[in-house]
Amino acid sequence: MLWTLVLVCGLGAEPPALTFHWSAGQVEVLGLDAAALTQLETWTPDDPRWQRLLRVWVAADPPTSNAKTDSHPSPNSNSNSNSPVPAIAGRHAVIARAIRFTPAYRFLPDRTYEALVDPRVIGGEEPTPSIPIQTSRFTFPRVSASAPSRIEHVYPTRSILPENQLKFYVHFTEPMSRGHAYDFVRLLDETGKAVDLPFLAISEELWDAAGKRLTLLFDPGRVKRDLKPRAESGAILESGRRYTFEILAGWPDAEGRPLEKGLRKRFEAAEHDGRSPDWRAWRIESPRAGTREPLRVSFDEPLDHALLTRLPRVLDPSGRVVAGVAVSGDEERRWVFTPQGPWSAGAHVLAVDSSLEDLAGNRLDRVFDRDVFERIDDPAPSPSEIRRGFESRP
């Protein structure tokens, strides 16, 4: 759905008339002349002038009507660097004779946004003061829906995790809203008290492209030993103690609907994991040629769920990638691959990028928490990919 707002400013005999087109995925501004658009096409995507030309932010005070336009910036317009209201991250471009701003995440329903256009920026270091600044405000209507969003999975699935656990993955049934994830997640100790700032708060948040999977990083400064944040604030998890990871109800999804219910994952912290996964100890159960039997790989320890879904590959006797579907199981200690077609006979290869990690962030080629002054006995570089062969027999 598209909403259009037209602004006409009464400065001069023929004042510029700008049209704002709002949609859930972008806002476009039309009305600049051809010369201005030609100049804008020379700007690189990361040119800082884009944010001065067209800024978009969440309005602090929603208007009483559905939309409102102004010919001058409001107090919250963020038109100068001292404004307390941050601009929304996104990208700018000239598309079909319009300036288009695409936010990093879609605009949310039932929330008011404001856009400011300052055409003077196009004039260079000495802009023409007679060209007015123009703003537009819009509130996206709430979208009704029949079914609320739900939490589908939380990884890792184990109830015993290393005290240097690095990540949680939260999967939802529907795309979720962005910008306030850290308001709806917390870590409780065994007394029910919230652990202070356990997660690394990242402004853009770590969502997958679909907006259904959130990655929560434990603060690395308190996970790694001998670092100042850990010395000052203490470790997040301590071996032998019990914790609860909690997701609070009320978290709105991308359509503004609250979660159906929250979730609590209880677990115990085990000893520090300071070694890389031993890929040489992995056990491979070879499938029979001519069948679509799954290839099963058992690991020496649980591995990172998200990385397991994309890093391992299977190569046929000709070196081509075998198409198929892979899933993890047994608390992320097993990888099961089912090919699209029957296995060919001969020698196959399981190829895995060395960046595959365990639950503590230890890669196949190096550990996460490593003393930089530690002596390295083997100076030879680790391979970027490890390979394990297996035979598919008739």
Salt bridges, closest charged atoms under 4 A:
GLU28 OE2 - ARG100 NH2 2.56
ASP47 OD2 - ARG49 NH2 2.78
ASP61 OD1 - ARG137 NH2 3.10
ASP110 OD2 - ARG142 NH2 2.79
GLU114 OE1 - ARG137 NE 3.49
ASP118 OD1 - ARG120 NE 2.84
GLU232 OE2 - LYS228 NZ 3.80
GLU238 OE1 - ARG241 NE 3.85
GLU246 OE1 - ARG186 NE 2.55
GLU246 OE2 - ARG264 NE 3.07
ASP253 OD2 - ARG257 NE 2.70
GLU268 OE1 - ARG242 NH2 3.58
GLU285 OE2 - ARG283 NH1 3.37
GLU293 OE2 - ARG288 NE 2.61
ASP300 OD2 - ARG275 NH1 3.23
ASP304 OD2 - LYS167 NZ 3.40
ASP316 OD2 - ARG320 NE 3.52
ASP330 OD1 - ARG333 NH2 3.24
GLU331 OE1 - ARG158 NH1 3.41
GLU331 OE1 - ARG333 NH2 3.40
GLU357 OE1 - LYS167 NZ 3.27
ASP365 OD1 - ARG363 NE 2.84
ASP369 OD2 - ARG225 NE 3.06
ASP369 OD2 - HIS272 NE2 3.99
GLU374 OE1 - ARG370 NE 3.54
ASP377 OD1 - ARG375 NE 2.90
GLU385 OE2 - ARG313 NH2 2.72
GLU385 OE1 - ARG387 NE 3.15
